[in-house]
Amino acid sequence: FHQAEGTAALADVETLLQQAGCRFESLIHVGHAAQVIADAAQARGCDAIVMGTRGMSAFGSWALGSIATKVIHLATVPVTLVK
């Protein structure tokens, strides 16, 4: 189930990246998102993590504990957030 849903969710983005000639690797994991992202980056020897945010305000991030904020705390490499 997770593999099929993840593959479907990534299909459009993968097509755009291929058309743009970008190098990428798609990964589908199950678990707490922030921990999975930090662990995947470390396991693959990544130099950095670049991820989008949902445009939450500082208060919204604090109140809801955004995934991006958790990744910043868990990651052992620099994290760049794109709004």
mmCIF file of the N, C-alpha and C atoms, coordinates in Angstrom:
data_MODEL
# 
_entry.id   MODEL 
# 
loop_
_atom_site.group_PDB 
_atom_site.id 
_atom_site.type_symbol 
_atom_site.label_atom_id 
_atom_site.label_alt_id 
_atom_site.label_comp_id 
_atom_site.label_asym_id 
_atom_site.label_entity_id 
_atom_site.label_seq_id 
_atom_site.pdbx_PDB_ins_code 
_atom_site.Cartn_x 
_atom_site.Cartn_y 
_atom_site.Cartn_z 
_atom_site.occupancy 
_atom_site.B_iso_or_equiv 
_atom_site.pdbx_formal_charge 
_atom_site.auth_seq_id 
_atom_site.auth_comp_id 
_atom_site.auth_asym_id 
_atom_site.auth_atom_id 
_atom_site.pdbx_PDB_model_num 
ATOM 1   N N  . PHE A 1 1  ? 0.820  -1.199 0.000   1.00 0.00 ? 1  PHE A N  1 
ATOM 2   C CA . PHE A 1 1  ? 0.000  0.000  0.000   1.00 0.00 ? 1  PHE A CA 1 
ATOM 3   C C  . PHE A 1 1  ? 0.863  1.262  0.000   1.00 0.00 ? 1  PHE A C  1 
ATOM 4   N N  . HIS A 1 2  ? 1.815  1.335  0.939   1.00 0.00 ? 2  HIS A N  1 
ATOM 5   C CA . HIS A 1 2  ? 2.647  2.536  1.053   1.00 0.00 ? 2  HIS A CA 1 
ATOM 6   C C  . HIS A 1 2  ? 3.491  2.752  -0.196  1.00 0.00 ? 2  HIS A C  1 
ATOM 7   N N  . GLN A 1 3  ? 4.029  1.671  -0.740  1.00 0.00 ? 3  GLN A N  1 
ATOM 8   C CA . GLN A 1 3  ? 4.845  1.777  -1.946  1.00 0.00 ? 3  GLN A CA 1 
ATOM 9   C C  . GLN A 1 3  ? 4.010  2.299  -3.111  1.00 0.00 ? 3  GLN A C  1 
ATOM 10  N N  . ALA A 1 4  ? 2.824  1.759  -3.297  1.00 0.00 ? 4  ALA A N  1 
ATOM 11  C CA . ALA A 1 4  ? 1.957  2.183  -4.403  1.00 0.00 ? 4  ALA A CA 1 
ATOM 12  C C  . ALA A 1 4  ? 1.521  3.635  -4.244  1.00 0.00 ? 4  ALA A C  1 
ATOM 13  N N  . GLU A 1 5  ? 1.135  4.023  -3.053  1.00 0.00 ? 5  GLU A N  1 
ATOM 14  C CA . GLU A 1 5  ? 0.702  5.401  -2.808  1.00 0.00 ? 5  GLU A CA 1 
ATOM 15  C C  . GLU A 1 5  ? 1.869  6.381  -2.973  1.00 0.00 ? 5  GLU A C  1 
ATOM 16  N N  . GLY A 1 6  ? 3.033  6.006  -2.471  1.00 0.00 ? 6  GLY A N  1 
ATOM 17  C CA . GLY A 1 6  ? 4.205  6.864  -2.603  1.00 0.00 ? 6  GLY A CA 1 
ATOM 18  C C  . GLY A 1 6  ? 4.618  7.037  -4.055  1.00 0.00 ? 6  GLY A C  1 
ATOM 19  N N  . THR A 1 7  ? 4.602  5.953  -4.804  1.00 0.00 ? 7  THR A N  1 
ATOM 20  C CA . THR A 1 7  ? 4.950  6.005  -6.225  1.00 0.00 ? 7  THR A CA 1 
ATOM 21  C C  . THR A 1 7  ? 4.001  6.926  -6.976  1.00 0.00 ? 7  THR A C  1 
ATOM 22  N N  . ALA A 1 8  ? 2.714  6.819  -6.690  1.00 0.00 ? 8  ALA A N  1 
ATOM 23  C CA . ALA A 1 8  ? 1.718  7.670  -7.355  1.00 0.00 ? 8  ALA A CA 1 
ATOM 24  C C  . ALA A 1 8  ? 1.915  9.136  -6.983  1.00 0.00 ? 8  ALA A C  1 
ATOM 25  N N  . ALA A 1 9  ? 2.226  9.402  -5.716  1.00 0.00 ? 9  ALA A N  1 
ATOM 26  C CA . ALA A 1 9  ? 2.403  10.781 -5.253  1.00 0.00 ? 9  ALA A CA 1 
ATOM 27  C C  . ALA A 1 9  ? 3.631  11.438 -5.879  1.00 0.00 ? 9  ALA A C  1 
ATOM 28  N N  . LEU A 1 10 ? 4.641  10.655 -6.191  1.00 0.00 ? 10 LEU A N  1 
ATOM 29  C CA . LEU A 1 10 ? 5.895  11.197 -6.731  1.00 0.00 ? 10 LEU A CA 1 
ATOM 30  C C  . LEU A 1 10 ? 5.926  11.286 -8.253  1.00 0.00 ? 10 LEU A C  1 
ATOM 31  N N  . ALA A 1 11 ? 5.002  10.648 -8.925  1.00 0.00 ? 11 ALA A N  1 
ATOM 32  C CA . ALA A 1 11 ? 5.055  10.519 -10.383 1.00 0.00 ? 11 ALA A CA 1 
ATOM 33  C C  . ALA A 1 11 ? 5.192  11.856 -11.114 1.00 0.00 ? 11 ALA A C  1 
ATOM 34  N N  . ASP A 1 12 ? 4.365  12.825 -10.806 1.00 0.00 ? 12 ASP A N  1 
ATOM 35  C CA . ASP A 1 12 ? 4.405  14.119 -11.507 1.00 0.00 ? 12 ASP A CA 1 
ATOM 36  C C  . ASP A 1 12 ? 5.724  14.859 -11.273 1.00 0.00 ? 12 ASP A C  1 
ATOM 37  N N  . VAL A 1 13 ? 6.194  14.835 -10.044 1.00 0.00 ? 13 VAL A N  1 
ATOM 38  C CA . VAL A 1 13 ? 7.441  15.528 -9.713  1.00 0.00 ? 13 VAL A CA 1 
ATOM 39  C C  . VAL A 1 13 ? 8.626  14.845 -10.398 1.00 0.00 ? 13 VAL A C  1 
ATOM 40  N N  . GLU A 1 14 ? 8.630  13.521 -10.413 1.00 0.00 ? 14 GLU A N  1 
ATOM 41  C CA . GLU A 1 14 ? 9.715  12.794 -11.069 1.00 0.00 ? 14 GLU A CA 1 
ATOM 42  C C  . GLU A 1 14 ? 9.770  13.127 -12.563 1.00 0.00 ? 14 GLU A C  1 
ATOM 43  N N  . THR A 1 15 ? 8.609  13.248 -13.182 1.00 0.00 ? 15 THR A N  1 
ATOM 44  C CA . THR A 1 15 ? 8.551  13.602 -14.603 1.00 0.00 ? 15 THR A CA 1 
ATOM 45  C C  . THR A 1 15 ? 9.172  14.980 -14.823 1.00 0.00 ? 15 THR A C  1 
ATOM 46  N N  . LEU A 1 16 ? 8.816  15.947 -13.994 1.00 0.00 ? 16 LEU A N  1 
ATOM 47  C CA . LEU A 1 16 ? 9.377  17.298 -14.112 1.00 0.00 ? 16 LEU A CA 1 
ATOM 48  C C  . LEU A 1 16 ? 10.886 17.292 -13.915 1.00 0.00 ? 16 LEU A C  1 
ATOM 49  N N  . LEU A 1 17 ? 11.361 16.568 -12.943 1.00 0.00 ? 17 LEU A N  1 
ATOM 50  C CA . LEU A 1 17 ? 12.803 16.511 -12.683 1.00 0.00 ? 17 LEU A CA 1 
ATOM 51  C C  . LEU A 1 17 ? 13.546 15.860 -13.840 1.00 0.00 ? 17 LEU A C  1 
ATOM 52  N N  . GLN A 1 18 ? 12.980 14.796 -14.402 1.00 0.00 ? 18 GLN A N  1 
ATOM 53  C CA . GLN A 1 18 ? 13.606 14.132 -15.550 1.00 0.00 ? 18 GLN A CA 1 
ATOM 54  C C  . GLN A 1 18 ? 13.670 15.076 -16.742 1.00 0.00 ? 18 GLN A C  1 
ATOM 55  N N  . GLN A 1 19 ? 12.580 15.788 -17.003 1.00 0.00 ? 19 GLN A N  1 
ATOM 56  C CA . GLN A 1 19 ? 12.534 16.722 -18.131 1.00 0.00 ? 19 GLN A CA 1 
ATOM 57  C C  . GLN A 1 19 ? 13.551 17.852 -17.947 1.00 0.00 ? 19 GLN A C  1 
ATOM 58  N N  . ALA A 1 20 ? 13.796 18.243 -16.703 1.00 0.00 ? 20 ALA A N  1 
ATOM 59  C CA . ALA A 1 20 ? 14.745 19.321 -16.415 1.00 0.00 ? 20 ALA A CA 1 
ATOM 60  C C  . ALA A 1 20 ? 16.187 18.813 -16.373 1.00 0.00 ? 20 ALA A C  1 
ATOM 61  N N  . GLY A 1 21 ? 16.379 17.512 -16.465 1.00 0.00 ? 21 GLY A N  1 
ATOM 62  C CA . GLY A 1 21 ? 17.716 16.949 -16.437 1.00 0.00 ? 21 GLY A CA 1 
ATOM 63  C C  . GLY A 1 21 ? 18.350 16.933 -15.059 1.00 0.00 ? 21 GLY A C  1 
ATOM 64  N N  . CYS A 1 22 ? 17.512 16.981 -14.027 1.00 0.00 ? 22 CYS A N  1 
ATOM 65  C CA . CYS A 1 22 ? 18.019 16.972 -12.648 1.00 0.00 ? 22 CYS A CA 1 
ATOM 66  C C  . CYS A 1 22 ? 18.287 15.544 -12.180 1.00 0.00 ? 22 CYS A C  1 
ATOM 67  N N  . ARG A 1 23 ? 19.363 15.390 -11.441 1.00 0.00 ? 23 ARG A N  1 
ATOM 68  C CA . ARG A 1 23 ? 19.665 14.104 -10.837 1.00 0.00 ? 23 ARG A CA 1 
ATOM 69  C C  . ARG A 1 23 ? 18.879 14.002 -9.531  1.00 0.00 ? 23 ARG A C  1 
ATOM 70  N N  . PHE A 1 24 ? 18.217 12.870 -9.314  1.00 0.00 ? 24 PHE A N  1 
ATOM 71  C CA . PHE A 1 24 ? 17.441 12.698 -8.092  1.00 0.00 ? 24 PHE A CA 1 
ATOM 72  C C  . PHE A 1 24 ? 17.321 11.221 -7.758  1.00 0.00 ? 24 PHE A C  1 
ATOM 73  N N  . GLU A 1 25 ? 16.936 10.956 -6.533  1.00 0.00 ? 25 GLU A N  1 
ATOM 74  C CA . GLU A 1 25 ? 16.652 9.601  -6.073  1.00 0.00 ? 25 GLU A CA 1 
ATOM 75  C C  . GLU A 1 25 ? 15.353 9.668  -5.286  1.00 0.00 ? 25 GLU A C  1 
ATOM 76  N N  . SER A 1 26 ? 14.403 8.834  -5.649  1.00 0.00 ? 26 SER A N  1 
ATOM 77  C CA . SER A 1 26 ? 13.135 8.793  -4.929  1.00 0.00 ? 26 SER A CA 1 
ATOM 78  C C  . SER A 1 26 ? 13.191 7.705  -3.868  1.00 0.00 ? 26 SER A C  1 
ATOM 79  N N  . LEU A 1 27 ? 12.755 8.054  -2.674  1.00 0.00 ? 27 LEU A N  1 
ATOM 80  C CA . LEU A 1 27 ? 12.717 7.100  -1.569  1.00 0.00 ? 27 LEU A CA 1 
ATOM 81  C C  . LEU A 1 27 ? 11.336 7.118  -0.951  1.00 0.00 ? 27 LEU A C  1 
ATOM 82  N N  . ILE A 1 28 ? 10.843 5.961  -0.624  1.00 0.00 ? 28 ILE A N  1 
ATOM 83  C CA . ILE A 1 28 ? 9.544  5.861  0.038   1.00 0.00 ? 28 ILE A CA 1 
ATOM 84  C C  . ILE A 1 28 ? 9.756  5.080  1.331   1.00 0.00 ? 28 ILE A C  1 
ATOM 85  N N  . HIS A 1 29 ? 9.504  5.739  2.460   1.00 0.00 ? 29 HIS A N  1 
ATOM 86  C CA . HIS A 1 29 ? 9.679  5.127  3.775   1.00 0.00 ? 29 HIS A CA 1 
ATOM 87  C C  . HIS A 1 29 ? 8.410  5.340  4.588   1.00 0.00 ? 29 HIS A C  1 
ATOM 88  N N  . VAL A 1 30 ? 8.228  4.519  5.594   1.00 0.00 ? 30 VAL A N  1 
ATOM 89  C CA . VAL A 1 30 ? 7.111  4.655  6.513   1.00 0.00 ? 30 VAL A CA 1 
ATOM 90  C C  . VAL A 1 30 ? 7.670  4.961  7.890   1.00 0.00 ? 30 VAL A C  1 
ATOM 91  N N  . GLY A 1 31 ? 7.093  5.935  8.562   1.00 0.00 ? 31 GLY A N  1 
ATOM 92  C CA . GLY A 1 31 ? 7.528  6.287  9.907   1.00 0.00 ? 31 GLY A CA 1 
ATOM 93  C C  . GLY A 1 31 ? 7.279  7.752  10.179  1.00 0.00 ? 31 GLY A C  1 
ATOM 94  N N  . HIS A 1 32 ? 7.826  8.239  11.259  1.00 0.00 ? 32 HIS A N  1 
ATOM 95  C CA . HIS A 1 32 ? 7.714  9.651  11.599  1.00 0.00 ? 32 HIS A CA 1 
ATOM 96  C C  . HIS A 1 32 ? 8.557  10.437 10.605  1.00 0.00 ? 32 HIS A C  1 
ATOM 97  N N  . ALA A 1 33 ? 7.940  11.341 9.879   1.00 0.00 ? 33 ALA A N  1 
ATOM 98  C CA . ALA A 1 33 ? 8.578  12.003 8.739   1.00 0.00 ? 33 ALA A CA 1 
ATOM 99  C C  . ALA A 1 33 ? 9.921  12.639 9.066   1.00 0.00 ? 33 ALA A C  1 
ATOM 100 N N  . ALA A 1 34 ? 9.994  13.410 10.125  1.00 0.00 ? 34 ALA A N  1 
ATOM 101 C CA . ALA A 1 34 ? 11.239 14.117 10.450  1.00 0.00 ? 34 ALA A CA 1 
ATOM 102 C C  . ALA A 1 34 ? 12.368 13.132 10.726  1.00 0.00 ? 34 ALA A C  1 
ATOM 103 N N  . GLN A 1 35 ? 12.087 12.098 11.477  1.00 0.00 ? 35 GLN A N  1 
ATOM 104 C CA . GLN A 1 35 ? 13.115 11.096 11.794  1.00 0.00 ? 35 GLN A CA 1 
ATOM 105 C C  . GLN A 1 35 ? 13.536 10.338 10.540  1.00 0.00 ? 35 GLN A C  1 
ATOM 106 N N  . VAL A 1 36 ? 12.569 9.994  9.692   1.00 0.00 ? 36 VAL A N  1 
ATOM 107 C CA . VAL A 1 36 ? 12.865 9.279  8.446   1.00 0.00 ? 36 VAL A CA 1 
ATOM 108 C C  . VAL A 1 36 ? 13.754 10.134 7.542   1.00 0.00 ? 36 VAL A C  1 
ATOM 109 N N  . ILE A 1 37 ? 13.457 11.421 7.433   1.00 0.00 ? 37 ILE A N  1 
ATOM 110 C CA . ILE A 1 37 ? 14.253 12.329 6.595   1.00 0.00 ? 37 ILE A CA 1 
ATOM 111 C C  . ILE A 1 37 ? 15.676 12.437 7.127   1.00 0.00 ? 37 ILE A C  1 
ATOM 112 N N  . ALA A 1 38 ? 15.817 12.670 8.419   1.00 0.00 ? 38 ALA A N  1 
ATOM 113 C CA . ALA A 1 38 ? 17.151 12.805 9.024   1.00 0.00 ? 38 ALA A CA 1 
ATOM 114 C C  . ALA A 1 38 ? 17.942 11.505 8.896   1.00 0.00 ? 38 ALA A C  1 
ATOM 115 N N  . ASP A 1 39 ? 17.302 10.372 9.139   1.00 0.00 ? 39 ASP A N  1 
ATOM 116 C CA . ASP A 1 39 ? 17.982 9.079  9.039   1.00 0.00 ? 39 ASP A CA 1 
ATOM 117 C C  . ASP A 1 39 ? 18.400 8.770  7.601   1.00 0.00 ? 39 ASP A C  1 
ATOM 118 N N  . ALA A 1 40 ? 17.523 9.074  6.637   1.00 0.00 ? 40 ALA A N  1 
ATOM 119 C CA . ALA A 1 40 ? 17.840 8.821  5.228   1.00 0.00 ? 40 ALA A CA 1 
ATOM 120 C C  . ALA A 1 40 ? 19.025 9.668  4.773   1.00 0.00 ? 40 ALA A C  1 
ATOM 121 N N  . ALA A 1 41 ? 19.067 10.905 5.194   1.00 0.00 ? 41 ALA A N  1 
ATOM 122 C CA . ALA A 1 41 ? 20.184 11.784 4.825   1.00 0.00 ? 41 ALA A CA 1 
ATOM 123 C C  . ALA A 1 41 ? 21.497 11.258 5.399   1.00 0.00 ? 41 ALA A C  1 
ATOM 124 N N  . GLN A 1 42 ? 21.464 10.811 6.632   1.00 0.00 ? 42 GLN A N  1 
ATOM 125 C CA . GLN A 1 42 ? 22.676 10.297 7.262   1.00 0.00 ? 42 GLN A CA 1 
ATOM 126 C C  . GLN A 1 42 ? 23.107 8.979  6.612   1.00 0.00 ? 42 GLN A C  1 
ATOM 127 N N  . ALA A 1 43 ? 22.165 8.088  6.353   1.00 0.00 ? 43 ALA A N  1 
ATOM 128 C CA . ALA A 1 43 ? 22.486 6.786  5.760   1.00 0.00 ? 43 ALA A CA 1 
ATOM 129 C C  . ALA A 1 43 ? 23.088 6.919  4.364   1.00 0.00 ? 43 ALA A C  1 
ATOM 130 N N  . ARG A 1 44 ? 22.693 7.965  3.634   1.00 0.00 ? 44 ARG A N  1 
ATOM 131 C CA . ARG A 1 44 ? 23.189 8.163  2.279   1.00 0.00 ? 44 ARG A CA 1 
ATOM 132 C C  . ARG A 1 44 ? 24.392 9.093  2.210   1.00 0.00 ? 44 ARG A C  1 
ATOM 133 N N  . GLY A 1 45 ? 24.846 9.570  3.353   1.00 0.00 ? 45 GLY A N  1 
ATOM 134 C CA . GLY A 1 45 ? 26.017 10.444 3.381   1.00 0.00 ? 45 GLY A CA 1 
ATOM 135 C C  . GLY A 1 45 ? 25.765 11.793 2.730   1.00 0.00 ? 45 GLY A C  1 
ATOM 136 N N  . CYS A 1 46 ? 24.547 12.300 2.855   1.00 0.00 ? 46 CYS A N  1 
ATOM 137 C CA . CYS A 1 46 ? 24.196 13.594 2.249   1.00 0.00 ? 46 CYS A CA 1 
ATOM 138 C C  . CYS A 1 46 ? 24.967 14.723 2.930   1.00 0.00 ? 46 CYS A C  1 
ATOM 139 N N  . ASP A 1 47 ? 25.287 15.749 2.146   1.00 0.00 ? 47 ASP A N  1 
ATOM 140 C CA . ASP A 1 47 ? 25.982 16.927 2.665   1.00 0.00 ? 47 ASP A CA 1 
ATOM 141 C C  . ASP A 1 47 ? 25.012 17.938 3.250   1.00 0.00 ? 47 ASP A C  1 
ATOM 142 N N  . ALA A 1 48 ? 23.746 17.884 2.830   1.00 0.00 ? 48 ALA A N  1 
ATOM 143 C CA . ALA A 1 48 ? 22.745 18.850 3.282   1.00 0.00 ? 48 ALA A CA 1 
ATOM 144 C C  . ALA A 1 48 ? 21.358 18.313 2.979   1.00 0.00 ? 48 ALA A C  1 
ATOM 145 N N  . ILE A 1 49 ? 20.373 18.928 3.603   1.00 0.00 ? 49 ILE A N  1 
ATOM 146 C CA . ILE A 1 49 ? 18.959 18.638 3.346   1.00 0.00 ? 49 ILE A CA 1 
ATOM 147 C C  . ILE A 1 49 ? 18.311 19.936 2.900   1.00 0.00 ? 49 ILE A C  1 
ATOM 148 N N  . VAL A 1 50 ? 17.587 19.904 1.796   1.00 0.00 ? 50 VAL A N  1 
ATOM 149 C CA . VAL A 1 50 ? 16.813 21.052 1.334   1.00 0.00 ? 50 VAL A CA 1 
ATOM 150 C C  . VAL A 1 50 ? 15.366 20.601 1.294   1.00 0.00 ? 50 VAL A C  1 
ATOM 151 N N  . MET A 1 51 ? 14.507 21.337 1.982   1.00 0.00 ? 51 MET A N  1 
ATOM 152 C CA . MET A 1 51 ? 13.102 20.936 2.021   1.00 0.00 ? 51 MET A CA 1 
ATOM 153 C C  . MET A 1 51 ? 12.189 22.149 2.073   1.00 0.00 ? 51 MET A C  1 
ATOM 154 N N  . GLY A 1 52 ? 10.983 21.965 1.618   1.00 0.00 ? 52 GLY A N  1 
ATOM 155 C CA . GLY A 1 52 ? 9.997  23.027 1.629   1.00 0.00 ? 52 GLY A CA 1 
ATOM 156 C C  . GLY A 1 52 ? 9.277  23.105 2.958   1.00 0.00 ? 52 GLY A C  1 
ATOM 157 N N  . THR A 1 53 ? 8.687  24.253 3.192   1.00 0.00 ? 53 THR A N  1 
ATOM 158 C CA . THR A 1 53 ? 7.841  24.426 4.368   1.00 0.00 ? 53 THR A CA 1 
ATOM 159 C C  . THR A 1 53 ? 6.433  24.703 3.872   1.00 0.00 ? 53 THR A C  1 
ATOM 160 N N  . ARG A 1 54 ? 5.497  24.681 4.756   1.00 0.00 ? 54 ARG A N  1 
ATOM 161 C CA . ARG A 1 54 ? 4.123  24.978 4.378   1.00 0.00 ? 54 ARG A CA 1 
ATOM 162 C C  . ARG A 1 54 ? 3.798  26.441 4.622   1.00 0.00 ? 54 ARG A C  1 
ATOM 163 N N  . GLY A 1 55 ? 4.810  27.252 4.848   1.00 0.00 ? 55 GLY A N  1 
ATOM 164 C CA . GLY A 1 55 ? 4.591  28.685 5.028   1.00 0.00 ? 55 GLY A CA 1 
ATOM 165 C C  . GLY A 1 55 ? 3.987  29.049 6.365   1.00 0.00 ? 55 GLY A C  1 
ATOM 166 N N  . MET A 1 56 ? 4.232  28.226 7.372   1.00 0.00 ? 56 MET A N  1 
ATOM 167 C CA . MET A 1 56 ? 3.656  28.491 8.678   1.00 0.00 ? 56 MET A CA 1 
ATOM 168 C C  . MET A 1 56 ? 4.358  29.661 9.358   1.00 0.00 ? 56 MET A C  1 
ATOM 169 N N  . SER A 1 57 ? 3.617  30.394 10.133  1.00 0.00 ? 57 SER A N  1 
ATOM 170 C CA . SER A 1 57 ? 4.210  31.485 10.913  1.00 0.00 ? 57 SER A CA 1 
ATOM 171 C C  . SER A 1 57 ? 5.045  30.884 12.038  1.00 0.00 ? 57 SER A C  1 
ATOM 172 N N  . ALA A 1 58 ? 5.825  31.713 12.694  1.00 0.00 ? 58 ALA A N  1 
ATOM 173 C CA . ALA A 1 58 ? 6.626  31.231 13.819  1.00 0.00 ? 58 ALA A CA 1 
ATOM 174 C C  . ALA A 1 58 ? 5.731  30.631 14.890  1.00 0.00 ? 58 ALA A C  1 
ATOM 175 N N  . PHE A 1 59 ? 4.590  31.263 15.150  1.00 0.00 ? 59 PHE A N  1 
ATOM 176 C CA . PHE A 1 59 ? 3.671  30.736 16.162  1.00 0.00 ? 59 PHE A CA 1 
ATOM 177 C C  . PHE A 1 59 ? 3.086  29.409 15.715  1.00 0.00 ? 59 PHE A C  1 
ATOM 178 N N  . GLY A 1 60 ? 2.682  29.315 14.451  1.00 0.00 ? 60 GLY A N  1 
ATOM 179 C CA . GLY A 1 60 ? 2.107  28.077 13.935  1.00 0.00 ? 60 GLY A CA 1 
ATOM 180 C C  . GLY A 1 60 ? 3.101  26.935 14.007  1.00 0.00 ? 60 GLY A C  1 
ATOM 181 N N  . SER A 1 61 ? 4.346  27.221 13.697  1.00 0.00 ? 61 SER A N  1 
ATOM 182 C CA . SER A 1 61 ? 5.392  26.208 13.768  1.00 0.00 ? 61 SER A CA 1 
ATOM 183 C C  . SER A 1 61 ? 5.570  25.726 15.203  1.00 0.00 ? 61 SER A C  1 
ATOM 184 N N  . TRP A 1 62 ? 5.561  26.661 16.130  1.00 0.00 ? 62 TRP A N  1 
ATOM 185 C CA . TRP A 1 62 ? 5.710  26.307 17.539  1.00 0.00 ? 62 TRP A CA 1 
ATOM 186 C C  . TRP A 1 62 ? 4.518  25.499 18.021  1.00 0.00 ? 62 TRP A C  1 
ATOM 187 N N  . ALA A 1 63 ? 3.334  25.941 17.688  1.00 0.00 ? 63 ALA A N  1 
ATOM 188 C CA . ALA A 1 63 ? 2.127  25.305 18.199  1.00 0.00 ? 63 ALA A CA 1 
ATOM 189 C C  . ALA A 1 63 ? 1.932  23.909 17.627  1.00 0.00 ? 63 ALA A C  1 
ATOM 190 N N  . LEU A 1 64 ? 2.270  23.708 16.367  1.00 0.00 ? 64 LEU A N  1 
ATOM 191 C CA . LEU A 1 64 ? 2.007  22.431 15.726  1.00 0.00 ? 64 LEU A CA 1 
ATOM 192 C C  . LEU A 1 64 ? 3.234  21.536 15.631  1.00 0.00 ? 64 LEU A C  1 
ATOM 193 N N  . GLY A 1 65 ? 4.423  22.088 15.898  1.00 0.00 ? 65 GLY A N  1 
ATOM 194 C CA . GLY A 1 65 ? 5.639  21.292 15.820  1.00 0.00 ? 65 GLY A CA 1 
ATOM 195 C C  . GLY A 1 65 ? 5.889  20.780 14.418  1.00 0.00 ? 65 GLY A C  1 
ATOM 196 N N  . SER A 1 66 ? 6.166  21.664 13.477  1.00 0.00 ? 66 SER A N  1 
ATOM 197 C CA . SER A 1 66 ? 6.293  21.300 12.074  1.00 0.00 ? 66 SER A CA 1 
ATOM 198 C C  . SER A 1 66 ? 7.402  20.280 11.831  1.00 0.00 ? 66 SER A C  1 
ATOM 199 N N  . ILE A 1 67 ? 7.241  19.507 10.784  1.00 0.00 ? 67 ILE A N  1 
ATOM 200 C CA . ILE A 1 67 ? 8.231  18.514 10.401  1.00 0.00 ? 67 ILE A CA 1 
ATOM 201 C C  . ILE A 1 67 ? 9.566  19.189 10.106  1.00 0.00 ? 67 ILE A C  1 
ATOM 202 N N  . ALA A 1 68 ? 9.528  20.317 9.416   1.00 0.00 ? 68 ALA A N  1 
ATOM 203 C CA . ALA A 1 68 ? 10.767 21.021 9.081   1.00 0.00 ? 68 ALA A CA 1 
ATOM 204 C C  . ALA A 1 68 ? 11.544 21.391 10.337  1.00 0.00 ? 68 ALA A C  1 
ATOM 205 N N  . THR A 1 69 ? 10.867 21.887 11.345  1.00 0.00 ? 69 THR A N  1 
ATOM 206 C CA . THR A 1 69 ? 11.519 22.255 12.597  1.00 0.00 ? 69 THR A CA 1 
ATOM 207 C C  . THR A 1 69 ? 12.137 21.035 13.261  1.00 0.00 ? 69 THR A C  1 
ATOM 208 N N  . LYS A 1 70 ? 11.447 19.920 13.227  1.00 0.00 ? 70 LYS A N  1 
ATOM 209 C CA . LYS A 1 70 ? 11.979 18.692 13.822  1.00 0.00 ? 70 LYS A CA 1 
ATOM 210 C C  . LYS A 1 70 ? 13.196 18.198 13.061  1.00 0.00 ? 70 LYS A C  1 
ATOM 211 N N  . VAL A 1 71 ? 13.165 18.306 11.723  1.00 0.00 ? 71 VAL A N  1 
ATOM 212 C CA . VAL A 1 71 ? 14.316 17.880 10.918  1.00 0.00 ? 71 VAL A CA 1 
ATOM 213 C C  . VAL A 1 71 ? 15.543 18.704 11.298  1.00 0.00 ? 71 VAL A C  1 
ATOM 214 N N  . ILE A 1 72 ? 15.364 20.007 11.467  1.00 0.00 ? 72 ILE A N  1 
ATOM 215 C CA . ILE A 1 72 ? 16.484 20.872 11.853  1.00 0.00 ? 72 ILE A CA 1 
ATOM 216 C C  . ILE A 1 72 ? 17.140 20.352 13.124  1.00 0.00 ? 72 ILE A C  1 
ATOM 217 N N  . HIS A 1 73 ? 16.352 19.921 14.082  1.00 0.00 ? 73 HIS A N  1 
ATOM 218 C CA . HIS A 1 73 ? 16.884 19.455 15.361  1.00 0.00 ? 73 HIS A CA 1 
ATOM 219 C C  . HIS A 1 73 ? 17.496 18.058 15.275  1.00 0.00 ? 73 HIS A C  1 
ATOM 220 N N  . LEU A 1 74 ? 16.990 17.230 14.385  1.00 0.00 ? 74 LEU A N  1 
ATOM 221 C CA . LEU A 1 74 ? 17.463 15.846 14.296  1.00 0.00 ? 74 LEU A CA 1 
ATOM 222 C C  . LEU A 1 74 ? 18.638 15.648 13.339  1.00 0.00 ? 74 LEU A C  1 
ATOM 223 N N  . ALA A 1 75 ? 18.716 16.462 12.323  1.00 0.00 ? 75 ALA A N  1 
ATOM 224 C CA . ALA A 1 75 ? 19.716 16.263 11.267  1.00 0.00 ? 75 ALA A CA 1 
ATOM 225 C C  . ALA A 1 75 ? 21.125 16.569 11.758  1.00 0.00 ? 75 ALA A C  1 
ATOM 226 N N  . THR A 1 76 ? 22.069 15.833 11.192  1.00 0.00 ? 76 THR A N  1 
ATOM 227 C CA . THR A 1 76 ? 23.480 16.065 11.518  1.00 0.00 ? 76 THR A CA 1 
ATOM 228 C C  . THR A 1 76 ? 24.173 16.879 10.427  1.00 0.00 ? 76 THR A C  1 
ATOM 229 N N  . VAL A 1 77 ? 23.398 17.310 9.423   1.00 0.00 ? 77 VAL A N  1 
ATOM 230 C CA . VAL A 1 77 ? 23.920 18.129 8.322   1.00 0.00 ? 77 VAL A CA 1 
ATOM 231 C C  . VAL A 1 77 ? 23.096 19.405 8.249   1.00 0.00 ? 77 VAL A C  1 
ATOM 232 N N  . PRO A 1 78 ? 23.587 20.431 7.541   1.00 0.00 ? 78 PRO A N  1 
ATOM 233 C CA . PRO A 1 78 ? 22.807 21.663 7.395   1.00 0.00 ? 78 PRO A CA 1 
ATOM 234 C C  . PRO A 1 78 ? 21.457 21.412 6.725   1.00 0.00 ? 78 PRO A C  1 
ATOM 235 N N  . VAL A 1 79 ? 20.444 22.143 7.165   1.00 0.00 ? 79 VAL A N  1 
ATOM 236 C CA . VAL A 1 79 ? 19.092 22.040 6.591   1.00 0.00 ? 79 VAL A CA 1 
ATOM 237 C C  . VAL A 1 79 ? 18.710 23.415 6.051   1.00 0.00 ? 79 VAL A C  1 
ATOM 238 N N  . THR A 1 80 ? 18.331 23.450 4.771   1.00 0.00 ? 80 THR A N  1 
ATOM 239 C CA . THR A 1 80 ? 17.856 24.684 4.147   1.00 0.00 ? 80 THR A CA 1 
ATOM 240 C C  . THR A 1 80 ? 16.361 24.540 3.925   1.00 0.00 ? 80 THR A C  1 
ATOM 241 N N  . LEU A 1 81 ? 15.595 25.511 4.435   1.00 0.00 ? 81 LEU A N  1 
ATOM 242 C CA . LEU A 1 81 ? 14.145 25.503 4.264   1.00 0.00 ? 81 LEU A CA 1 
ATOM 243 C C  . LEU A 1 81 ? 13.748 26.494 3.196   1.00 0.00 ? 81 LEU A C  1 
ATOM 244 N N  . VAL A 1 82 ? 12.874 26.073 2.300   1.00 0.00 ? 82 VAL A N  1 
ATOM 245 C CA . VAL A 1 82 ? 12.398 26.912 1.208   1.00 0.00 ? 82 VAL A CA 1 
ATOM 246 C C  . VAL A 1 82 ? 10.910 27.134 1.400   1.00 0.00 ? 82 VAL A C  1 
ATOM 247 N N  . LYS A 1 83 ? 10.518 28.400 1.438   1.00 0.00 ? 83 LYS A N  1 
ATOM 248 C CA . LYS A 1 83 ? 9.102  28.715 1.661   1.00 0.00 ? 83 LYS A CA 1 
ATOM 249 C C  . LYS A 1 83 ? 8.398  28.867 0.338   1.00 0.00 ? 83 LYS A C  1 
# 
